[in-house]
Amino acid sequence: MKPLKQIIMKQFTIFFLCIGIYSSCFSQANVLPAEKQTQTIALTHATIHIGNGDVIDDGTIVFSNGKITAVGKSADVSNAKVIDCSGKQIYPGLILTDSYIGLEEIGALRAEHDESELGDLNPDIRSLVAYNTDSKIINTVRSNGILLANVVPNGGILSGTSSIMQLDGWNWEDAVYKMDNGIHFRMPSLIPTSTENSASETLKKAYDQIDDVRNFFRDAKAYLNQSTHSTTNIKFESVKGLFNQTQTFFVHCEMVNEMMIAVEFAKEFGFKTVIVGGTESNKIADYLKENNIAVILNQMHNLPVMQDDDIDTYAKLPYQLQQAGVTYCINDFDEMNRGRNLMFNAGVAVGFGLTKEQALTAITLSAAKILGIDDRTGSLEINKDANIIISDGDLLDIRTSNISYAFLEGRQLNLDNKQKQLYERYKTKYGITK
């Protein structure tokens, strides 16, 4: 009989060999990170959607060394590479505000999951270092115009620290756009269960867990107020940015009572707080605005949480928050499409009251403001990064949205992906000409 160690090593070898074969079968060797911009580029004769609500017809946008240098009806293009965009529409690069892209590749394989860690209180876990720039999903999402993503860890109650990543780069050091921008608190659900006894037990456990988090932050505050420490507490050190507001406190919750607790945290500790989810945020919109709490709306196509809510609750939320003056953005957090339908979520909101430019702002400039990167991106303005996408038609309309060019900090991206390659492969195989 073979020694146990030998058997285990053989099993591991077979497993990793299978992973290698799987990866090579789905490789995209032609999709390389883009080269740094070396030549000034001018995009001319396009409809330019600035991202802040303004639109320029038959406009020109010029960018050099990764920065936008001119936007308007006309500009000096004498020393630029000119791309004629007649009939096309130009938009700011889209932003996913809550995503685990690059952390999970193949759902059926545990080894492909890097988004979750054991334990309840893990603020020191950094999504940044687990981000996989070789993910095949990145190219699929990017070809739909999404150029930046806030990559968020999962698991536990304090899940860890997110970072904003460019969807291009050889490694995470290349791809990072803003490092360690926020801490994520996944509030235990306060929705009562069906039976009275189980409801009482569930709610008690949830409130106990919330108290554990509150006590953690009180201890962290006391620790950080000390000038010297005999030992370093990594978990307390990792939340320092929350107390000086260089980081954002993202609270994942849905119901009114849960959001009220999030506001209590913001008041007690002085955290810059954002609600992620916020199904019932319309019910306390004035309260959220009064306390300067922003909301990330994660999905337009979910069923309502409560039975007596309207079936189109999610679709109506953007317009309701817009009317109330609450800072919000639209996201697409879905395990199946991984965020690639972001612009179509915004399009759904147009059908429920938003204008097209308001919906665009909700996936560009407002998203950038909530993530704290609006000084660099989110709109097509002079001195901002040249994060630009060009669509053949209306970006928010699934019938006409087709990204023909994308630039990230001025670098022209390869928009090929495995799905496009398979489409061409089988179109050729079966003689399909259309």
N, C-alpha and C positions, 0 to 999 in steps of 0.2 A: 504494500500500500504506500502511495506517495505521501510524503510529509504534508501537513496542512498548509504550511507556508508556501510550498511549491504549487499546490492547487490554487491557493488564493492569488499568487502572482500570475499564474496562467490565466485565470479568469479576468484579472485586471488588464493583462496584455490583450486578450481578445476584445474586451470592452473598448479600450482606447483605439485599437485597430479599427473597430467598427465605426467609432466616432470619426476617425481620420478618413475612412472611405466615404462616410456620409458627407463630411465637409467637402471633400474633393469633388464629389458628384454635384454639389451645389455651389461650387466655387464660381467667382465672377472675376477672373483674372484681369479682365479689361477695365474694371472699375477701380482706378487708382486715385489716391488723394490728389487734389488739384495743385498745380504749381502756383507759387506766389505771383500776384499781378505785377507785370513789368511794363506794360504799355497802357496808356490812357485809353479808355473805352467810352464811346458815346452811343447811347441808344436813342434813336431819332424817330419822329413821326408816330409816336404811340400815345394812347390814352394812359396817363399816369395817375394812379391812385396813391396819394401821398401817405395815407394811413391815419391821418388826423381829421378826415372828413372832406378834405379838399381834393379836387380832381382837375387835372390839366389836360385839355384836348390837344391833340397834335403837338405833344410836348417832347422835350429832349432832356435826358439825364446823362451827366458826365461823371465818371469816377476815375480816380488815379491813386495808386499806392494803397488800394483798399478803402479809400474814403470818397464819399460823394463830394464833388467840387462844384456842381452846377445842376439846377433843376428849374425848368421853366419852358416858356414858349420857344425860346431860342438860346443857343449857347455857342461858344467858340469850339468848333470841332476840328480845327485845321490840323492839329497834331495828334489826333485821336484815331483809333480804329473805330470806324463807324459801322454800326449794325442797324440796318433799316428795319424798323418794327411797325411798319404801316399795317393797320388793321389789327394790331395786337394790343394787349393791355399789360401794363407794368404795375407790380405790387411790391410792397415790402416782403421780405422772407417771413414765412409763417413760424409761429412759436408754439410748441407744446408746453404747457405749464405744469403738467403732472403726468409723468411717464416713467416706465421702467425699461424703455428701449436700451439695448446694449447690456442689460443685466440678465435677461432671459431670452434664450434662443429657441430651443426645442422644448415645448411644454412637457412632453412625455419623459424627458430624461432629467433626473434629479441633478446630475452633474452640470446641466446647462442652466441651473437656477442660481443666480448670484444676488437676487434682490432681497432675500430674507435671511435673518439671523435668529438664533435661539435667544430666549430671554425677553423680558418685558421692557426694560429700560436700557436702550442702546443708543444714546445720543452721539456716542463717539464713533459709530459705524459710518463710514464714508462711501457713498455710492461711486464717487470719483474713481477710486483705485480698482473697482471691479468692472468699470465700463469697458466693453469690448468693441473696439473700432472695426473689427472684422465681421461684425454681425451683418448677415444678409438682409435683415429687416430694415436696417438703416437706409440702404439704397432704395428700397421700395417706398419708404416714407418720404425720402428726399425728393424722389421724382414727382411727388405730388406737391412740391413747393414748401415743405416743412424743413427749415434750415437749422433751427435751434430747438433743444428740448431740455426741460428741467428734469433731470434723471433722479428718481426718488426711490429710496430703499423701502422695503416692506417688512412686515413682521413685528410682533410685540406691540407695545403701546407708544413708547418713544422709539420710533423706527430707526432714526439716524439722521444723517446730514445729506442733503441733496446738493448737486452742482449742475450748472447750466453748461451743456455741451454743444459744440458745433457738430453737425452731422457730416463731418469730413475730417480726416486725419489718420496718420499712421498709428498713433497710440493716444492714450488719454491725455498725456502732456500736451500733445498737439491740439487735441480737440477741446480742451477746457476753455470755456468762454467766461464763466464766473465761478470761482471755486468756493465750495462750502457756503452757499448762499442762504440756507435755511435748515431748521430743525422740524421734524414731522411728528406730530402727536395724533395718533389714531384713537380718537375718543371711543371708549366702549359704548355700545348702543344702549340708549335709554328708552327704546321702544318696548312696551310691555309684551310679554309672551301670552299665549292663549289661556293658560290656567292661572288661577289666582296665586297658588302656592309657588309655582315655578316663576311667575312674574316677580313676586316679592324677592325670591332668592336671586334671580338674575339682576334685578335693579340694585340690590344690596351689594352684590359682587362688583357691579359696574361703578357704583359710587365709591366703593373702597379702592378700586383701581385708580379712579380720578384723584382721590385723596393722596394716594401714593405718589402720583405725579406732582401734585401740588407741594407735598412735603419734600420731594426731591428738589424742586426749584427753590424752596425756602432754604434748604441746606446748601444748595449751590450758591445762592446769594450770600449767605453767611460766609462760606468758604472764599468766595471771590472778593469779599470786602476786607479780608485779612491781607495784610501787606506781605507776609511771609508764611510759608508752609513747611512743616517738617517732612511731609511726604506730598507728592503730586497726585491729585485725584483726576484721572484722565476724563472721566465722565463729566465732572464739574467744569473742567477746563474747556470741554468741547461746546458748552452752552454759553460761554462768555459773551459771544457776539449777540445773543438775545438781549442781554442786559444793557449793552451799549448801542443796540439797534443797528449793528452792522450786519446782523442776520435777521431773517424773518421767521416767525413762529407760524407754521402751517398746521392748522387744526382740521383734521378730516372728520367731518360730522354732517348730519343731515337735518335733524329735527330742531325745533325752536328751543327746547330745554337744553339741548346739547350746545347750540350756538350761544345761548346765554352764559353757559359755563365758560365757553371760550372767551367771551368778552370779560368775564370776571378775571380770568387769567391775565388778559391784556391790561386790565386796570391795576391789579395787585402788583404785577411785576414790571409794568411799563414796556411790554413786548409789542413790537410791530406785528400785528396779527392778520392772517388771511384764513378765511374759511374755505375748505376744499370740499365740494359737494353742494351743501346748502340747499337741499330740496325745498325747505320751508323758509328760505331767506326772504321771500316776498312778504311773509307775514310779519316780519320785524324789520322791514327795509329801513324805516325811519331811524330805528334804534341802531342799526348797523352803520348808517350814514353818520349819525351823531357821534359814534365812537370811532369813526374812521376805520372801519373794518371792511376789507375788500373780500370779494367772493370769486372763487374759481368754479364755474359750472362745468361739470365733467361729462355730461352726456345729454343728448337731445332725444334719444330714442328709448329710454328706460320707462318701465311702468311706474306709476306713482307708488310711494312707500305706503301711504295710508289708503284704505279702501274707499273712503268717501272723497278723495281728491279727484280732480278732473283727469281724464285720461291723457290730456295734452299738457299736464302740469309743467313738465320739463321744457317743452317747446316754448311756453309762454314766459318762462322765468326771465330771459334776457330783456325782453321789452319791459316787464314790470320793474326790474332793477334799474333799467335805463330811465324810466319815468320817475323813479324815486331818487335818482341822483347817486345811487350806490356805485362805487368803483367795482367793476366786475370784468371777467373775461370768459371766453368760451374755450373749452378744451374738448378732447376726444380721448377718454380713457376707456379702452375696450380691449379685452384679451384677444379678440379675434383679429381686429384690423390694426391694432397697435398704434392708433392715432392717425392713420393715413386719410381718414374721412373728416379731418378737422374742418376744412373749408366748407364741407357739405353740412356739417352741424351748424355752422354760421348761416348757411343758406336756408336751413330749416327755420332759424330765428327770423329771417326776412319774411317768411310766410306767416309769422305770428306778430308782426308789428314793427320790427326794426327796419330802418332803411338799409340799403346795401352797404353804404359807407360806414354806418354804425356797426353793422355786422363785421365788416373788414377790420375796423378798429378793435373789435372785441377779440380778434385772433392775432393782432399785430401790436399796435401801440399800447393798448390797455394791458395786454399780456406782459409787455416789456416793463411797464410801470409797476405792475404787481411783483415782478421778479427783480426790480431794481436795476434794470439795464436800459431804461428808456433814454439815457444820455448817449448811448451807443447805437441803438437799433430800435426797430418798431415802426419807423416812419422814414420816408425818403426825403431827408432834409440835409442841407449842406453840413459837412463835417461829421456826419454819422457814417458808420460802417456801410460799405456797399453790399448789403444783404438784400439782394434783388431777385425777383422771379418774373418771368415773362410768360403770359398765357395767351394761347391763340384766341380764347374767348373769355366769357365771364367766369372768373375763378370759382365763384360760389355755386355755379350751375353744373351739375354732373354731366350734362349733355355737351357742354362747350369747354369745360375746364381741361386744358391740356398744356402742360408746362413744356415750353420749347427751349428755354434758357434759364439757368440759375447761377447766381454769383454769390459767393460767401466771402466777405471781406475782400471783394474784388476778384477772387479766384473763380474761374469758370468751371462749374462742376460737370462731371460726367453723369448724365441722367439715365444711364442704362441700369437695368436690374434683372434679377433672375426671372421674374415674371415676364418681362418683355422678351427675354431670350427664349423662354419656353414658348411664348406666343409665336415668335418667328420660326422656331424649330418645327412646331407641329403644323403651322400654316404651310410651310414648305413640304413637309412630309405628306400631307393630304391634298396638296395642290390647290389650296384656297388662295384665290387671287385678290379678294376684297379685304 
